[in-house]
């Protein structure tokens, strides 16, 4: 099922808002996923380094499982990139049409 996003569009001369749905082409979705995947690898590495630094700063023991749990928590907080990129592309397509 292709990715889609709805955007509000005001109809000329009225207060009525029409919602217009924008669909991404398969190649646009794949590009967004590839970009997000690449960024997420970099982001996870940064999260692991940040987790190691936090553990050291707080004086926690250097257990890998704890460090990975902290890194995953940071990663989940930061890593909603696939949807972000797809929504950004959909918004650009909507803006071009308007």
Contact map, one row per residue, 1 for C-alpha under 8 A:
11100000000000000000000000000000000000000000000000000000000000000000000000000000000000000000000000
11110000000000000000001111000000000000000000000000000000000000000000000000000000000000000000000000
11111000000000000000001100001000000000000000000000000000000000000000000000000000000001000000000000
01111100000000000000111100000000000000000000000000000000000000000000000000000000000000000100000000
00111110000000000000111000000000000000000000000000000000000000000000000000000000000000100100000000
00011111000000000011110000000000000000000000000000000000000000000000000000000000000000000000000000
00001111100000000011110000000000000000000000000000000000000000000000000000000000000000000010010000
00000111110000001111000000000000000000000000000000000000000000000000000000000000000000000000000000
00000011111000001111000000000000000000000000000000000000000000000000000000000000000000000000000000
00000001111101111100000000000000000000000000000000000000000000000000000000000000000000000000000000
00000000111111111100000000000000000000000000000000000000000000000000000000000000000000000000000000
00000000011111000000000000000000000000000000000000000000000000000000000000000000000000000000000000
00000000001111100000000000000000000000000000000000000000000000000000000000000000000000000000000000
00000000011111110000000000000000000000000000000000000000000000000000000000000000000000000000000000
00000000011011111000000000000000000000000000000000000000000000000000000000000000000000000000000000
00000000011001111100000000000000000000000000000000000000000000000000000000000000000000000000000000
00000001111000111110000000000000000000000000000000000000000000000000000000000000000000000000000000
00000001111000011111000000000000000000000000000000000000000000000000000000000000000000000000000000
00000111100000001111100000000000000000000000000000000000000000000000000000000000000000000000000000
00000111100000000111110000000000000000000000000000000000000000000000000000000000000000000000000000
00011110000000000011111000000000000000000000000000000000000000000000000000000000000000000000000000
00011110000000000001111100000000000000000000000000000000000000000000000000000000000000000100110000
01111000000000000000111110000000000000000000000000000000000000000000000000000000000000000100000000
01110000000000000000011111011000000000000000000000000000000000000000000000000000000001001100000000
01000000000000000000001111111000000000000000000000000000000000000000000000000000000000000000000000
01000000000000000000000111111100000000000000000000000000000000000000000000000000000000000000000000
00000000000000000000000011111110000000000000000000000000000000000000000000000000000000000000000000
00000000000000000000000111111111000000000000000000000000000000000000000000000000000001001000000000
00100000000000000000000111111111100000000000000000000000000000000000000000000000000001000000000000
00000000000000000000000001111111110000000000000000000000000000000000000000000000000000000000000000
00000000000000000000000000111111111000000000000000000000000000000000000000000000000000000000000000
00000000000000000000000000011111111100000000000000000000000000000000000000000000010011000000000000
00000000000000000000000000001111111110000000000000000000000000000000000000000000010010000000000000
00000000000000000000000000000111111111000000000000000000000000000000000000000000000000000000000000
00000000000000000000000000000011111111100000000000000000000000000000000000000000000000000000000000
00000000000000000000000000000001111111110000000000000000000000000000000000000000110010000000000000
00000000000000000000000000000000111111111000000000000000000000000000000000000000010000000000000000
00000000000000000000000000000000011111111100000000000000000000000000000000000000000000000000000000
00000000000000000000000000000000001111111110000000000000000000000000000000000000000000000000000000
00000000000000000000000000000000000111111111000000000000000000000000000000000010100000000000000000
00000000000000000000000000000000000011111111100000000000000000000000000000000000000000000000000000
00000000000000000000000000000000000001111111110000000000000000000000000000000000000000000000000000
00000000000000000000000000000000000000111111111000000000000000000000000000100110000000000000000000
00000000000000000000000000000000000000011111111100000000000000000000001100100000000000000000000000
00000000000000000000000000000000000000001111111110000000000000000000000000000000000000000000000000
00000000000000000000000000000000000000000111111111000000000000000000000000000000000000000000000000
00000000000000000000000000000000000000000011111111100000000000000000001101100000000000000000000000
00000000000000000000000000000000000000000001111111110000000000000011011000000000000000000000000000
00000000000000000000000000000000000000000000111111111000000000000000000000000000000000000000000000
00000000000000000000000000000000000000000000011111111100000000000000001000000000000000000000000000
00000000000000000000000000000000000000000000001111111110000000000011011001000000000000000000000000
00000000000000000000000000000000000000000000000111111111000001000010000000000000000000000000000000
00000000000000000000000000000000000000000000000011111111100000000000000000000000000000000000000000
00000000000000000000000000000000000000000000000001111111110000000000000000000000000000000000000000
00000000000000000000000000000000000000000000000000111111111111000010000000000000000000000000000000
00000000000000000000000000000000000000000000000000011111111111000000000000000000000000000000000000
00000000000000000000000000000000000000000000000000001111111100000000000000000000000000000000000000
00000000000000000000000000000000000000000000000000000111111100000000000000000000000000000000000000
00000000000000000000000000000000000000000000000000000011111110000000000000000000000000000000000000
00000000000000000000000000000000000000000000000000000011111111000000000000000000000000000000000000
00000000000000000000000000000000000000000000000000000011001111100000000000000000000000000000000000
00000000000000000000000000000000000000000000000000010011000111110110000000000000000000000000000000
00000000000000000000000000000000000000000000000000000000000011111110000000000000000000000000000000
00000000000000000000000000000000000000000000000000000000000001111111000000000000000000000000000000
00000000000000000000000000000000000000000000000000000000000000111111100000000000000000000000000000
00000000000000000000000000000000000000000000000000000000000001111111110000000000000000000000000000
00000000000000000000000000000000000000000000000100110010000001111111111000000000000000000000000000
00000000000000000000000000000000000000000000000100100000000000011111111100000000000000000000000000
00000000000000000000000000000000000000000000000000000000000000001111111110000000000000000000000000
00000000000000000000000000000000000000000000000100100000000000000111111111000000000000000000000000
00000000000000000000000000000000000000000001001101100000000000000011111111100000000000000000000000
00000000000000000000000000000000000000000001001000000000000000000001111111110000000000000000000000
00000000000000000000000000000000000000000000000000000000000000000000111111111000000000000000000000
00000000000000000000000000000000000000000000001000100000000000000000011111111100000000000000000000
00000000000000000000000000000000000000000011001000000000000000000000001111111110000000000000000000
00000000000000000000000000000000000000000000000000000000000000000000000111111111000000000000000000
00000000000000000000000000000000000000000000000000000000000000000000000011111111000000000000000000
00000000000000000000000000000000000000000010000000000000000000000000000001111111000000000000000000
00000000000000000000000000000000000000010010000000000000000000000000000000111111100000000000000000
00000000000000000000000000000000000000000000000000000000000000000000000000011111111100000000000000
00000000000000000000000000000000000100010000000000000000000000000000000000000011111110000000000000
00000000000000000000000000000001100110000000000000000000000000000000000000000001111111000000000000
00000000000000000000000000000000000000000000000000000000000000000000000000000001111111100000000000
00000000000000000000000000000000000000000000000000000000000000000000000000000001111111110000000000
00000000000000000000000000000001100100000000000000000000000000000000000000000000111111111000000000
00100000000000000000000100011001000000000000000000000000000000000000000000000000011111111100000000
00001000000000000000000000000000000000000000000000000000000000000000000000000000001111111110000000
00000000000000000000000000000000000000000000000000000000000000000000000000000000000111111111000000
00000000000000000000000100010000000000000000000000000000000000000000000000000000000011111111100000
00011000000000000000011100000000000000000000000000000000000000000000000000000000000001111111110000
00000010000000000000000000000000000000000000000000000000000000000000000000000000000000111111111000
00000000000000000000000000000000000000000000000000000000000000000000000000000000000000011111111100
00000000000000000000010000000000000000000000000000000000000000000000000000000000000000001111111110
00000010000000000000010000000000000000000000000000000000000000000000000000000000000000000111111111
00000000000000000000000000000000000000000000000000000000000000000000000000000000000000000011111111
00000000000000000000000000000000000000000000000000000000000000000000000000000000000000000001111111
00000000000000000000000000000000000000000000000000000000000000000000000000000000000000000000111111
00000000000000000000000000000000000000000000000000000000000000000000000000000000000000000000011111
